[in-house]
Amino acid sequence: MGAKKSQLPARIQPQLVALLTRPPAGEWAYEIKFDGYRMFARIDVGVSLFTKNGHDWTARMPRLAQDLRSLPIRGAWLDGEVIVQDVDDRPAFQALQEAFATSRTDQLVYFAFDLLFIDHVDLRSYPVEQRRELLRILLQQVDLDQVRFSDTLDADPASLLASACALGIEGIVGKRLGSAYAGERDGSWIKLKCVQRQEFVILGYTRSSTGIGSLLVGLHDDAGQLQYAGRVRSGFTGRELDRLKYRLLPLARATAPLQAAPKLAASLVWVEPVLVCEVKFAELTPAGKVRHAVYIALREDKPASAISLESDTDPV
């Protein structure tokens, strides 16, 4: 490539994505927003797979790691998303949760969407479209069972988002043409969602005949303090309900993990605020409470300390 080789870093700071409610002006390329786990692949002597927060999950995905070893490179970092696809090839997040919970990860698919190093050359200052073209060419070199390229979608963003929503896909991601990989939330990567959806910290639960009637959830405010964000009353399937009970029972505590606890009439159990769940909801009220919240799944890839409200961000 004619570029100077550099030491392969042990860790990569992820490029973060800003949430918007409408497509921004300027020149952007759009991809599907995959409903899965953000995952980095470090390829050197072997292959290592890391979550966005730097946790090594290689042992949890041995077949994917083996597949990535087939790439004809050494000294590389890839950025992408691990998903499970349903019968219509759509991302299925609860099936992904089940795959990791049961250690049956042979059917995972890794959609790679960025190439940060290749053969020890640091590409992070290159324009995103150049990095992605190099990635596309790289993935064409060998037939991989579990690795795919995240294609650029050829249509205007409003039409793309409408199509994604009609297909039951979470949304789309836009990347500003010409932008570098800064490893921060600088507005050059944005997401447009079909429904309101994000992670919450589990603060406790109300009791019912099944063991859990609803989840009490919270978010960290700008000062880092946990604030009560309402109750999640639906979306608990049989197997997921069992998993929730198994994880929550040992975490019970006598007092609320909040400075200002809500007054609830129902019989409730407070828990240590260490578990994170993903929730979809109709809206967040002015008082900061979710309305019509539906439980999706636990998030094992994100620490509770990092969970705060996603909000619109100026793309400039």
N, C-alpha and C positions, 0 to 999 in steps of 0.2 A: 504493500500500500504506500511505501515511501515515507511512512510516519515513524517517529521514534518510539521504540518499545519502552514500556515502563513496568514497574513492579505491580503484580496483580494484588489489589487490596484484599484484605481478609473480610471486609464488610463494605457494603454499598448502602448509602443513604437513599431511600426511595424517593422518586419524584412523586409528590402528592397532588391530589386531584381536587379542584375547587368545584363546589356544587353551584350550578346556575339554574334559573328557571326558564331561560330562553337562550337561543343561540347567539353568541357574540358576533360583532362585526370583525372583518379581517379574513385572512386566508387560513383555513383550518382543514384538517383531515379527520374523518370520523371512523370509529370502529364500534363494534358491539360492546356493551358493558357486560362482561361475563359475571355471572352470579356464582362466585367461588371464592377461593383463597388466593390472594396475591402471593406469588412465589418467585424467588430468585434462584437461578442455577449458576453455580460457580464450577467451571470446568478447568481443571489443572491436571495434576497427576491422576486424580479421580474426579468424581462428580459429587458436589454437595448441594443440598436443597435447603433454602432458608425462607422463613416467613418474613413478612414486611418488618417485623420487630426483631429480626435476627436470630430466631430460634431455629436450630438445626433439626429438620424433619426428614433427613435423608433416609433414616432407618424405617420411617413410616411409609415410604414410597420406593421400595427397592426396584420394582420393575421400571418405573419412570427413570430412575437414576441410571439403570442399565441401558435404557433406550438412548439417553442423552450421551452416553459414552461412545455411541456410534458416530457422533459428529466429528468431522475431520479437522478438529481444532484443539489447541491446548492454550490455556491462559485466556479464558473468556468468562464474561458475565452476561447472562440473559435475564430479562425481566418478563414476567408473564403471569398467567392465572391458571390455577389448577381447578378443574371442574369435573362433574359427572354429567353426562348427557342423557336425556330421556329418550323414549322411542322416536320422538320427532327431532332429535338432535339439539334440543334446547337445554340450557343449563338447569340442573335440578339440585337446588341447594340442600334440601333435606336428605336427598340420596347421597350427597357428598358427605354430610355429617355421619350418615349411617356407615359409609365406607370406612371412614377413619375410626369410628367407634368399634367396628367389628374387625378392623385390620384387614379388610378386603379391598385393597387399593389398586388391584391389577387393572381395573377398567378406568382409572383416572385418565383424563386428557389434559395436556399442558398446552395452552394457547400462548405462544411466545409473541410479545408485541414490541420488544425493544432489545437492542444489542449494544451493550455498554463497553465491553472490551472484546477484542478478537485477536488471538495470537499475541497477547500482551500489549496491544495497541489500545490506548484509551480513546474511546469514541465519544465520550460524554459532551465534548464541546462541538461535535459535528451537528449539523441540522438534523432534526428528527426524521425527515424524509430520507436522508442518506443512510442513517443508522438502520432504518426499517428496510430499505432496499438491500443493504448488505445482509440483514437477517433473512430476508426472503430468499436470497440467492444461497445462503448457507444451508437453509432447511431443505432446499431442492437437491442438495448433493447426495443425500441418502434417503432411503425409505424408512421412516420412523413410525412405529405402531401408535405411540401415545403423544407425539408432539405435532402441533399444527402451527401454522402462521396465522396470526390475527389479521385478516384482510382489511384493507381500506374500503369503505362503503362508498359507492359512486352515486350520490344523489344529494339533494339539499338537506340540511339537518332537520328541518321541520317535517319533511316527508319521511326521513329515516326514523325519527322518533315516533311518528304515528304508526309506522309499520312495526317497529319494535314493540310498541304497546299492544298492537293488535295480535301479535304473535305470543304475547305473554312473556316477553323478554324485559329485563329490568330497566334498560335504557341504552344510551349511547355515550361514548367518550370522545371528546374532541381534543386534538393536539395542534397547537399553533405551528404552522409551517415555518421552518427556519430556526426553531427554538432548540436550545441546548438542554441537556439533562442536568438540571441544577441540584437535584436532591433536596428539593424543598417545595412548598406550595407557593409558586410564583405566578400563577394564573395562566401558564402556558399549557396545562392540561386541565380540562374541565369535564364535568359529567352532567348529563341531562337525564332525569329519572322519570319513569312512567308513574310511579306511586311514591308517596312519602314513606321512607324506609331508612332505618339506621339502627345502630347498636345502643343498648342501654345497660346499665349496671343493675343486677338483681339485688334488691334491698331486703326482700322478704316475700312471704306468700300468705294467702288466706287459706284456711283449712276447708275441706269439703269431704263428701263421702268417698271421693276418689283419691283423697290425700292433698290435692292442690286445687283450690277454686280459682285463684287468680295470682298473678305475680305483681309485686310492688317493685317499681323500677325507678331509677334515678339517673341524673347526669351531673357531671362536674361543671360548675360555673367558671367564670373567668378567673376567680381567685383560687380555683382548685378544690372548692368545697362541694360535697355531694348535696344535690337538691332533689327532693321528691318530684317525680314526673308522672305520677299516675299509676293506673292498674291495667294489666293485660289480662283479659278475661277469656279469650278464645284462641284456638289454634293448637291446642294440646292434643296430639294423637296418642294412642295407647302406648306405643313403644317409647316415644319421646317423653311422655308423661312419666313412665317408669324411670327413664334416665334422669329426668329432672329431680324426682324424689330421691334417687340414689345420691345425686350430687349435692342436694340442698340439706338433707337431714343432718349430716355431720357439721354443717356450718351454722347451726342455730345459735343464737345469742340472746341474752336477756333484755338488751336495750336496743333501740333503733340506732343504726349507723349514720345518723343525721343530727345536726344541731337543732333543727326544727322538724319534729316528727308529725305526720298527719294524724288527725283523730279519726279513727275508723271503728265502726261498730262491730264489724265482723271479727271473728276469732282469727288472729294472725300470728305468724312466727317471723321474727326478724332474723336475718342471717348476716354473716360476714360478707362485706361487699367485694367479693373477689371474682364472681362469675359474670360473664357478659352474654347477653342474648340479643339476637336481631329481631326487630319488630317492624311490621308495616302498620300504618295508621292513617286516619283521614286528615287529621290536622293536629297541630300543637296550639292549645289555647293561649290567650294572652297571659294567663297565670302559669304557663309552662307545663300544662298537663296534656297527655296524649288522649285523643278521642278515637273511639272505635279501633283500638289497638288489637292486632292479631300476632300471636307468637309465631316465629318462623323456626328458629333453632338456636342452640348455644353456639357461641363463637369461641373456639379454642385458640385462635390465632391472634387475638387482641387482648392486651392487659386491661383490667378494669380501670387502672389509674389514667389511661389515655382516652377514656370515653367522655366526650362532651358533645354539645349540640352541633350538628352540621348546619351551616347556614350559607346563604348566598354570599359569594365573594366577588368583588370587582375584578373582572378579568384582565384589566390593564396593569 
